Amino acid sequence: MKKTLSLLILILVLLSGNVFPAGPEDISGKYEILYGVNPNKTKYTGILQIINLGETYKLIWKIPQFTVHEGIALLVDNILCAGWNAGGYCAVVAYKIEGTKLKGKWADSKSGLIGTEDLEGPVGLNGVYTITNAYNPKTGGSYSGTVSINKNGGVYLVSWSLPSESYSGIGILQDNVLIVGWGLGQNTNVVGYKIEDKTLLGQWAMSGTTEIGIENLSKSE
């Protein structure tokens, strides 16, 4: 009986087709920036506060002599993926790369809910990709369109063309995950942190740049 139940559970897991297995436990808290390097190679320090919103996380950076920055983040395995800016609307999408298919999930700072967006197109993150399956949690409906992805130095330029609207963003690649910070008619930036216990090892990029910055943090509270 136990073997039959275990086999049934395994079959259900396999049939679910979930390419985003559960990530680490709740990572909310206060983090100290131990090592921060801008794309221009200057260094910085500061504090990052991570707040659990349920499905997603709100991020607040406090860096001396700079404006407070805020972001929205979601987990993909052991990577915290975020879009951020100096206030206002921001959003993030994270695509798992499976050859010609990109399996994505996204969130924005208005709702904090997670949507999905799957693409299919050329191998190598270069070209135009068709949205094959997508769900908007704010409307409860699906949508269609295309997404253009092009490498530019150490980053990726990403733009969406939907029937009634368009968006643009900047992306970075961590392992097999393309992380894109995006928005509507404004600068939105991106960061991805690999989670290792109480340490976050991050890479980030800003709109208008072609190089990647580094941000490593340690949990202090």
C-alpha positions as CSV (number, residue, x, y, z in Angstrom):
1,M,0.0,0.0,0.0
2,K,2.8,2.4,0.9
3,K,4.7,1.6,-2.3
4,T,1.5,2.2,-4.3
5,L,0.9,5.6,-2.6
6,S,4.5,6.7,-3.1
7,L,4.4,5.7,-6.8
8,L,1.1,7.7,-7.2
9,I,2.7,10.8,-5.6
10,L,5.7,10.5,-7.9
11,I,3.5,10.2,-11.0
12,L,1.4,13.3,-10.0
13,V,4.6,15.3,-9.5
14,L,5.9,14.3,-12.9
15,L,2.6,15.0,-14.6
16,S,2.4,18.4,-13.1
17,G,5.2,19.6,-15.3
18,N,6.4,22.1,-12.7
19,V,9.7,23.6,-13.9
20,F,9.9,25.9,-10.9
21,P,10.4,23.6,-7.8
22,A,10.1,25.2,-4.4
23,G,12.9,27.5,-3.4
24,P,14.6,27.9,0.0
25,E,12.7,28.8,3.1
26,D,11.6,32.4,3.8
27,I,14.5,34.7,3.2
28,S,13.0,37.9,4.6
29,G,15.1,40.0,6.8
30,K,17.8,42.6,6.9
31,Y,21.0,42.1,4.9
32,E,24.3,44.0,5.0
33,I,26.1,44.7,1.6
34,L,29.5,43.2,2.3
35,Y,30.8,43.7,-1.2
36,G,29.2,46.0,-3.8
37,V,30.8,47.0,-7.1
38,N,29.1,49.3,-9.7
39,P,29.5,48.5,-13.4
40,N,32.1,51.4,-13.5
41,K,34.1,49.4,-10.9
42,T,33.5,51.9,-8.0
43,K,32.6,50.2,-4.7
44,Y,29.7,50.8,-2.3
45,T,28.1,49.5,1.0
46,G,24.7,49.6,2.5
47,I,21.6,47.7,3.7
48,L,19.0,45.6,1.9
49,Q,15.6,44.9,3.6
50,I,13.7,41.9,2.2
51,I,10.0,41.8,3.0
52,N,7.8,38.7,2.4
53,L,4.6,39.6,0.5
54,G,3.3,36.1,0.3
55,E,4.0,35.0,-3.3
56,T,6.7,37.6,-3.8
57,Y,9.2,39.8,-1.9
58,K,9.6,43.6,-1.7
59,L,13.2,44.8,-1.6
60,I,14.4,48.1,-0.2
61,W,18.0,49.2,-0.6
62,K,19.5,52.0,1.6
63,I,22.9,53.0,0.3
64,P,24.7,56.1,1.7
65,Q,24.5,59.2,-0.5
66,F,22.0,57.6,-2.9
67,T,18.2,57.6,-3.2
68,V,16.4,54.7,-1.6
69,H,15.7,52.1,-4.2
70,E,12.8,49.6,-4.2
71,G,12.1,46.4,-6.1
72,I,9.8,43.4,-6.5
73,A,11.3,39.9,-6.4
74,L,10.3,36.2,-6.9
75,L,12.2,32.9,-6.3
76,V,13.3,30.5,-8.9
77,D,15.0,27.5,-7.2
78,N,17.8,29.1,-5.2
79,I,17.9,32.4,-7.1
80,L,16.1,35.6,-6.0
81,C,15.2,37.5,-9.1
82,A,14.2,41.2,-8.9
83,G,13.4,44.2,-10.9
84,W,14.1,47.6,-9.2
85,N,14.3,51.3,-9.5
86,A,14.3,54.5,-7.5
87,G,10.6,54.4,-6.7
88,G,7.4,53.8,-8.6
89,Y,6.4,50.9,-10.8
90,C,8.8,48.1,-11.5
91,A,8.5,44.4,-12.5
92,V,10.5,41.3,-13.0
93,V,10.3,38.1,-15.1
94,A,12.5,35.0,-14.8
95,Y,12.7,32.5,-17.7
96,K,14.1,29.0,-17.3
97,I,15.9,28.2,-20.5
98,E,15.1,24.8,-22.1
99,G,16.6,24.9,-25.6
100,T,14.2,26.7,-27.8
101,K,11.7,27.2,-25.0
102,L,11.7,29.7,-22.2
103,K,9.5,28.9,-19.2
104,G,8.7,32.1,-17.3
105,K,7.0,33.6,-14.3
106,W,6.7,37.3,-13.5
107,A,5.4,39.8,-11.0
108,D,5.0,43.6,-10.7
109,S,5.1,46.0,-7.8
110,K,1.4,46.9,-8.1
111,S,-0.1,43.5,-7.3
112,G,2.7,41.3,-6.0
113,L,1.0,38.3,-7.6
114,I,2.8,35.9,-9.9
115,G,1.9,35.4,-13.5
116,T,3.3,33.0,-16.1
117,E,4.8,33.5,-19.6
118,D,6.3,30.8,-21.8
119,L,8.2,31.6,-25.0
120,E,9.5,29.7,-28.0
121,G,12.1,30.8,-30.5
122,P,15.8,30.6,-31.5
123,V,18.4,28.9,-29.4
124,G,20.9,31.2,-27.8
125,L,18.8,34.1,-26.5
126,N,19.0,36.1,-29.7
127,G,16.0,37.0,-31.8
128,V,12.2,37.1,-31.7
129,Y,10.3,34.7,-29.5
130,T,6.6,33.9,-29.6
131,I,4.5,33.9,-26.4
132,T,3.0,30.4,-26.5
133,N,1.3,30.4,-23.1
134,A,0.7,33.3,-20.6
135,Y,-1.4,34.1,-17.6
136,N,-2.0,37.6,-16.1
137,P,-3.0,37.2,-12.4
138,K,-4.5,40.7,-12.3
139,T,-7.1,40.0,-15.1
140,G,-7.3,36.2,-14.7
141,G,-6.9,35.9,-18.4
142,S,-4.3,34.9,-21.0
143,Y,-2.5,37.1,-23.5
144,S,-0.3,36.7,-26.7
145,G,2.4,38.6,-28.4
146,T,6.2,38.4,-29.2
147,V,9.3,39.1,-27.2
148,S,12.6,40.3,-28.7
149,I,15.8,39.4,-26.9
150,N,19.3,40.7,-28.0
151,K,22.6,40.5,-26.2
152,N,24.4,43.8,-25.6
153,G,27.8,43.4,-23.9
154,G,27.2,41.6,-20.6
155,V,23.4,42.2,-20.6
156,Y,20.3,41.4,-22.6
157,L,17.9,44.0,-24.1
158,V,14.3,42.7,-24.0
159,S,11.2,44.2,-25.4
160,W,7.6,42.9,-25.5
161,S,5.1,43.6,-28.3
162,L,1.5,42.8,-27.2
163,P,-1.7,43.6,-29.0
164,S,-2.5,46.8,-27.0
165,E,0.8,47.6,-25.2
166,S,4.6,47.3,-25.2
167,Y,7.3,47.0,-22.6
168,S,11.0,47.0,-22.4
169,G,13.6,45.8,-20.0
170,I,17.2,44.8,-19.2
171,G,18.2,41.2,-18.4
172,I,21.1,39.2,-17.0
173,L,21.8,35.5,-17.2
174,Q,22.4,33.4,-14.1
175,D,22.9,29.7,-14.6
176,N,20.0,28.7,-16.9
177,V,17.7,31.5,-15.8
178,L,17.3,34.8,-17.7
179,I,16.2,37.5,-15.3
180,V,14.7,40.7,-16.7
181,G,13.7,43.9,-14.9
182,W,11.0,45.6,-17.0
183,G,8.5,48.4,-17.0
184,L,6.3,50.7,-19.0
185,G,8.1,53.8,-20.4
186,Q,10.6,54.2,-17.6
187,N,14.0,52.9,-16.5
188,T,13.8,49.5,-14.7
189,N,16.9,47.6,-13.5
190,V,17.6,44.0,-12.6
191,V,19.4,41.9,-10.0
192,G,19.7,38.2,-9.3
193,Y,21.0,36.7,-6.0
194,K,22.1,33.2,-5.5
195,I,21.0,32.1,-2.1
196,E,23.6,30.2,0.0
197,D,22.3,29.8,3.5
198,K,22.4,33.4,5.0
199,T,24.5,34.8,2.2
200,L,23.2,36.3,-1.1
201,L,25.6,36.4,-4.0
202,G,24.3,39.0,-6.5
203,Q,24.8,40.3,-10.0
204,W,22.9,43.4,-11.3
205,A,22.6,45.8,-14.2
206,M,21.0,49.1,-14.9
207,S,19.1,50.4,-18.0
208,G,21.4,52.1,-20.4
209,T,24.5,50.2,-19.4
210,T,26.2,47.1,-20.9
211,E,28.2,45.9,-17.9
212,I,27.3,44.0,-14.8
213,G,27.7,45.0,-11.1
214,I,28.3,42.8,-8.1
215,E,26.4,42.8,-4.8
216,N,27.1,40.2,-2.1
217,L,25.2,40.3,1.2
218,S,25.0,38.7,4.6
219,K,21.9,38.4,6.7
220,S,22.2,40.5,9.9
221,E,18.7,40.2,11.3
